[in-house]
Amino acid sequence: MLGKSFKIVEPRRFDLYIDDLVCAPDEAIVKIEYAAICKADLRYYIGARDKRTLGFKYPMNLLHEAVGSIILDKTNRFKVGERVVLVPNIIPKTKHDCVHCVCARADLGENYCPNSFFASSNYNGFAREYVNYPVDYLIKIPLDLEPQLATFTELISVAISASRRLNLNGDEAIGVWGDGVLGYILSTTLRYLHKGKIVVVGKNEDKLRQFKAHAHYLAGDPKLFEEEIQVAYECVGGGFSAEAINEIIDQIVVGGRIILTGVAEEQVGINTRKILEKGLSLYGVTRSNRNDFKKALTLLENKEFQADISPLILNELTISDITDFYRAFEAELGNKRLGKKILRFNL
């Protein structure tokens, strides 16, 4: 089966490929219908990683947030036409030979397995007309869930992954640093999973007003120190992550726990002396696994949760050819609003 495919081959250059799909016995063929562009996709698009890393990555299909419909399933697990989300984190069949033993840990899981593949990172992503994909990493979408909304399943699953990284008691005061999409989804998800107070901190007051939290503060606001934050999530990343992490270190209570979720390409300087003085614990969180996706879809069945997430859909861009794909990336690159442009594939 032949299908169109867009691969990034160098910064700001996509090439059109024609893929010859062969469906293995444990795979299904999925027609990609909707997708969204992640910050990581944008970094590959503009070449914002070191040249050596990019040399290993190019050429590659981008996108790891996607929804599609079943065209063929050799396992008969899914029916033709059923919609699914694709889990980008894949554990290879040689899992039984793994010596790392993290997949079964509730606080870690498959997304920390050094042997795993991740779509649009060390494995081709979903910027394709059709994808042959292991059925174990496809999850059916409820019939009444709009596919555009289901495109956010991956980000919601990352929020769930971040929440399970710690054994929360249920009433801790939580702070979320970051006024972007991940910060919004994490703070919103925590409201449905956690009973304690949730405070958000950022630099854009217009965005912060859209957050569903108990309180919000601009970074540097002295009133923030009146809050007794016990658990803090950093969702800033990039060049500003050091500033956010150091504010968290200054503000969080003695013995507090800090979860880092933002990605910075360069090393960042943080106040280790104060970490020691206050007895703080730091945890790293990246990506998510199949169970996180299932929990995310369960949350998305909640109509109130849907109403909280739907404002993140800014508009819909139809992708009919490679020119449309370029336009979508340039549009997302210039997007300063809180939300994402959903890509509708019509190849």
C-alpha positions as CSV (number, residue, x, y, z in Angstrom):
1,M,0.0,0.0,0.0
2,L,1.4,3.4,-1.0
3,G,1.0,6.6,1.0
4,K,2.3,10.2,1.0
5,S,4.7,11.2,3.7
6,F,6.4,14.5,4.8
7,K,9.9,14.3,6.2
8,I,12.0,17.0,7.6
9,V,15.4,16.7,5.9
10,E,17.1,19.9,7.0
11,P,16.0,23.0,8.9
12,R,12.8,24.5,7.4
13,R,12.8,21.9,4.6
14,F,10.3,19.1,4.1
15,D,10.5,16.6,1.3
16,L,7.6,14.5,0.0
17,Y,8.1,10.8,0.2
18,I,6.0,7.9,-1.1
19,D,5.9,5.2,1.5
20,D,5.4,1.5,0.6
21,L,3.5,0.2,3.7
22,V,3.8,-3.4,4.7
23,C,1.5,-4.5,7.5
24,A,3.1,-6.9,10.0
25,P,1.0,-9.6,11.7
26,D,0.8,-7.5,14.9
27,E,0.1,-4.2,13.2
28,A,-2.8,-2.2,11.8
29,I,-2.8,0.4,9.1
30,V,-4.1,3.7,10.3
31,K,-5.2,6.7,8.1
32,I,-4.0,9.9,9.9
33,E,-6.9,12.3,10.2
34,Y,-6.0,14.9,12.8
35,A,-2.8,16.0,14.4
36,A,-1.1,18.8,16.4
37,I,2.3,20.3,16.3
38,C,4.4,20.1,19.5
39,K,7.3,22.4,20.7
40,A,9.7,19.5,20.0
41,D,8.4,19.4,16.3
42,L,9.1,23.1,16.0
43,R,12.7,22.6,17.4
44,Y,13.4,20.1,14.6
45,Y,11.7,22.3,12.1
46,I,13.9,25.3,12.8
47,G,17.0,23.3,13.6
48,A,17.1,24.4,17.2
49,R,19.2,21.4,18.4
50,D,22.9,20.8,18.0
51,K,24.1,19.8,14.5
52,R,25.3,16.4,15.6
53,T,21.9,15.5,17.0
54,L,20.1,16.8,13.9
55,G,22.4,14.7,11.8
56,F,21.1,11.6,13.5
57,K,17.5,12.7,13.3
58,Y,17.1,13.9,9.7
59,P,15.3,12.7,7.6
60,M,12.3,12.0,9.8
61,N,8.5,12.3,9.9
62,L,7.5,14.8,12.6
63,L,4.3,14.8,14.8
64,H,3.5,12.6,17.7
65,E,0.0,13.9,18.7
66,A,-2.4,12.3,16.3
67,V,-5.8,10.6,15.7
68,G,-6.6,8.3,12.9
69,S,-9.0,5.7,11.6
70,I,-8.4,2.0,11.0
71,I,-7.9,0.9,7.4
72,L,-6.7,-2.6,8.0
73,D,-6.1,-4.7,11.2
74,K,-4.5,-8.1,10.8
75,T,-5.2,-8.9,14.4
76,N,-8.9,-8.1,14.2
77,R,-8.7,-6.2,17.4
78,F,-10.2,-3.1,15.7
79,K,-12.9,-2.7,13.1
80,V,-12.3,-0.8,9.9
81,G,-13.3,2.8,10.4
82,E,-12.8,2.9,14.1
83,R,-11.0,5.9,15.4
84,V,-7.9,5.5,17.5
85,V,-5.2,7.6,19.2
86,L,-1.6,6.5,18.5
87,V,0.7,6.1,21.5
88,P,4.1,7.4,20.4
89,N,6.1,5.6,23.0
90,I,6.8,2.0,21.8
91,I,8.6,-0.8,23.6
92,P,10.3,-3.1,21.1
93,K,9.6,-6.8,21.1
94,T,13.0,-7.5,22.8
95,K,11.6,-6.0,26.0
96,H,12.1,-9.4,27.8
97,D,15.9,-8.9,27.3
98,C,15.8,-5.5,29.0
99,V,18.0,-5.1,32.1
100,H,16.7,-1.8,33.2
101,C,13.5,-3.1,34.8
102,V,11.6,0.2,34.9
103,C,8.5,-0.7,32.8
104,A,6.7,-2.3,35.8
105,R,7.3,0.6,38.2
106,A,4.2,2.7,38.8
107,D,6.2,5.9,39.2
108,L,8.3,5.3,36.1
109,G,7.0,2.9,33.5
110,E,7.5,2.3,29.8
111,N,8.2,5.9,28.9
112,Y,11.5,5.7,30.9
113,C,12.7,2.5,29.2
114,P,16.1,3.2,27.5
115,N,15.2,0.7,24.8
116,S,11.9,2.5,23.8
117,F,11.2,4.2,20.6
118,F,9.4,7.5,20.4
119,A,7.6,8.8,17.3
120,S,9.1,12.0,15.9
121,S,12.3,11.5,18.0
122,N,14.1,8.3,17.3
123,Y,11.3,6.8,15.3
124,N,9.2,8.2,12.4
125,G,6.3,10.3,13.5
126,F,2.7,10.7,12.1
127,A,3.2,13.3,9.4
128,R,2.0,10.7,6.9
129,E,-1.1,9.7,5.0
130,Y,-1.0,6.2,6.4
131,V,0.9,4.6,9.2
132,N,1.5,0.9,9.9
133,Y,1.5,0.7,13.7
134,P,1.6,-2.0,16.4
135,V,-2.0,-2.6,17.6
136,D,-0.8,-2.7,21.2
137,Y,-0.1,1.0,20.9
138,L,-3.4,2.0,19.4
139,I,-6.3,3.0,21.7
140,K,-9.9,3.3,20.6
141,I,-11.6,6.7,21.0
142,P,-15.1,6.8,22.4
143,L,-17.7,7.3,19.7
144,D,-19.0,10.6,21.2
145,L,-15.6,12.2,21.5
146,E,-14.7,14.7,18.8
147,P,-11.5,13.7,17.1
148,Q,-10.2,17.3,17.2
149,L,-10.5,17.2,21.0
150,A,-8.9,13.7,21.1
151,T,-5.8,15.2,19.5
152,F,-5.0,16.5,23.0
153,T,-4.9,13.0,24.5
154,E,-1.1,12.8,24.3
155,L,-0.6,16.1,26.2
156,I,-3.2,15.0,28.8
157,S,-1.4,11.7,29.2
158,V,1.8,13.6,29.9
159,A,0.0,15.5,32.6
160,I,-1.2,12.2,34.1
161,S,2.4,10.9,33.9
162,A,3.6,13.9,35.8
163,S,0.9,13.4,38.5
164,R,1.8,9.8,39.0
165,R,5.5,10.5,39.3
166,L,4.8,11.4,43.0
167,N,2.7,9.7,45.5
168,L,0.4,12.7,46.3
169,N,-1.5,12.6,49.5
170,G,-4.5,14.3,48.1
171,D,-4.5,17.7,49.9
172,E,-1.1,19.2,49.1
173,A,-0.9,22.8,47.9
174,I,0.4,22.5,44.3
175,G,2.1,25.2,42.2
176,V,2.4,25.0,38.4
177,W,5.0,27.3,36.8
178,G,4.3,27.9,33.1
179,D,1.5,29.7,31.2
180,G,1.6,27.6,28.0
181,V,-0.5,24.7,26.8
182,L,1.3,22.1,29.0
183,G,0.9,24.2,32.1
184,Y,-2.8,24.7,31.3
185,I,-3.5,21.0,30.7
186,L,-1.5,20.0,33.8
187,S,-3.2,22.4,36.1
188,T,-6.6,21.5,34.6
189,T,-5.9,17.7,34.9
190,L,-4.8,18.1,38.5
191,R,-8.1,19.7,39.4
192,Y,-9.8,16.5,38.5
193,L,-7.3,14.2,40.2
194,H,-6.3,16.2,43.3
195,K,-8.3,17.9,46.1
196,G,-5.7,20.4,47.2
197,K,-5.2,24.0,46.2
198,I,-3.7,24.6,42.8
199,V,-1.8,27.8,42.0
200,V,-0.4,28.8,38.6
201,V,2.6,31.1,37.9
202,G,3.5,32.7,34.6
203,K,4.5,35.8,32.8
204,N,1.4,36.5,30.6
205,E,-1.5,37.7,32.7
206,D,-4.0,37.3,29.8
207,K,-3.1,33.6,29.5
208,L,-3.1,33.1,33.3
209,R,-6.7,34.4,33.5
210,Q,-7.8,31.5,31.3
211,F,-6.4,28.9,33.7
212,K,-8.8,26.9,35.8
213,A,-6.9,27.2,39.1
214,H,-7.6,28.5,42.6
215,A,-5.1,31.4,42.2
216,H,-2.6,32.8,39.7
217,Y,0.4,35.0,40.0
218,L,2.8,36.7,37.7
219,A,6.4,35.5,38.1
220,G,8.2,37.6,40.7
221,D,5.0,38.7,42.5
222,P,5.9,39.0,46.3
223,K,2.4,37.8,47.2
224,L,3.4,34.4,45.9
225,F,5.4,33.9,49.0
226,E,2.2,33.9,51.0
227,E,1.3,30.6,49.4
228,E,2.7,27.5,51.1
229,I,3.5,25.4,48.0
230,Q,4.4,21.8,48.9
231,V,4.6,20.4,45.4
232,A,5.7,22.4,42.3
233,Y,5.6,21.5,38.6
234,E,7.9,23.3,36.2
235,C,6.4,23.6,32.7
236,V,8.5,26.4,31.3
237,G,11.4,24.8,29.5
238,G,13.8,26.6,27.2
239,G,16.0,29.5,28.2
240,F,13.6,30.6,30.9
241,S,13.5,27.3,32.8
242,A,16.4,28.3,35.2
243,E,14.5,31.4,36.2
244,A,11.3,29.4,36.9
245,I,13.2,26.6,38.8
246,N,15.0,29.1,41.0
247,E,11.8,30.9,41.8
248,I,10.3,27.5,42.8
249,I,13.3,26.7,45.0
250,D,13.0,30.1,46.7
251,Q,9.2,29.8,47.2
252,I,8.5,26.1,48.0
253,V,8.3,24.9,51.6
254,V,11.1,23.1,53.4
255,G,11.0,19.4,52.3
256,G,9.0,20.3,49.2
257,R,9.0,18.3,46.0
258,I,9.8,19.7,42.5
259,I,8.8,18.0,39.3
260,L,10.6,19.2,36.1
261,T,8.7,18.8,32.8
262,G,10.1,21.5,30.6
263,V,12.9,20.8,28.0
264,A,15.9,23.0,27.8
265,E,18.5,22.4,25.0
266,E,21.3,24.1,27.0
267,Q,22.4,23.3,30.6
268,V,20.7,25.6,33.1
269,G,22.0,26.9,36.4
270,I,20.0,26.4,39.6
271,N,20.6,27.2,43.2
272,T,21.8,23.8,44.5
273,R,22.8,25.4,47.9
274,K,19.2,26.2,48.7
275,I,18.1,22.8,47.5
276,L,20.3,21.3,50.2
277,E,19.4,23.9,52.8
278,K,15.7,23.2,52.4
279,G,15.9,19.5,51.8
280,L,14.1,19.6,48.5
281,S,13.6,16.7,46.1
282,L,13.7,17.0,42.3
283,Y,12.0,14.6,39.9
284,G,12.2,14.5,36.1
285,V,9.2,13.7,34.0
286,T,9.1,13.0,30.3
287,R,6.5,11.5,27.9
288,S,3.8,8.9,28.9
289,N,2.7,5.4,28.4
290,R,-0.3,3.3,27.3
291,N,-2.0,3.4,30.8
292,D,-1.6,7.2,30.9
293,F,-3.3,7.4,27.5
294,K,-6.2,5.2,28.7
295,K,-6.7,7.4,31.8
296,A,-6.5,10.5,29.6
297,L,-9.3,9.2,27.4
298,T,-11.4,8.4,30.4
299,L,-11.0,12.0,31.6
300,L,-12.0,13.2,28.1
301,E,-15.3,11.4,28.5
302,N,-16.1,13.9,31.3
303,K,-18.1,16.7,29.7
304,E,-16.9,19.3,32.1
305,F,-13.3,18.3,31.4
306,Q,-14.0,18.5,27.6
307,A,-15.3,22.0,28.2
308,D,-12.1,23.0,30.0
309,I,-9.9,21.6,27.2
310,S,-11.8,22.7,24.1
311,P,-10.8,26.4,24.3
312,L,-7.3,25.2,23.4
313,I,-8.5,24.5,19.9
314,L,-7.7,27.7,18.1
315,N,-8.7,26.7,14.6
316,E,-8.4,23.9,12.1
317,L,-5.9,23.9,9.2
318,T,-6.5,21.5,6.3
319,I,-3.4,19.7,5.0
320,S,-3.9,18.8,1.4
321,D,-0.3,19.0,0.2
322,I,3.3,19.9,1.4
323,T,2.7,23.6,1.0
324,D,-0.2,23.4,3.5
325,F,2.2,21.5,5.8
326,Y,4.8,24.3,5.6
327,R,2.1,26.9,6.3
328,A,0.9,25.0,9.4
329,F,4.4,24.9,10.9
330,E,5.0,28.6,10.2
331,A,1.7,29.5,11.7
332,E,2.4,27.5,14.8
333,L,5.8,28.9,15.1
334,G,4.3,32.4,15.3
335,N,1.4,31.4,17.6
336,K,1.4,33.5,20.8
337,R,-2.0,32.5,21.9
338,L,-2.9,29.8,24.5
339,G,-3.8,26.8,22.4
340,K,-3.0,24.9,19.2
341,K,-4.0,24.8,15.6
342,I,-5.4,21.4,14.8
343,L,-4.2,19.9,11.5
344,R,-6.8,18.0,9.4
345,F,-5.1,15.7,7.0
346,N,-6.7,15.5,3.6
347,L,-4.0,13.9,1.5
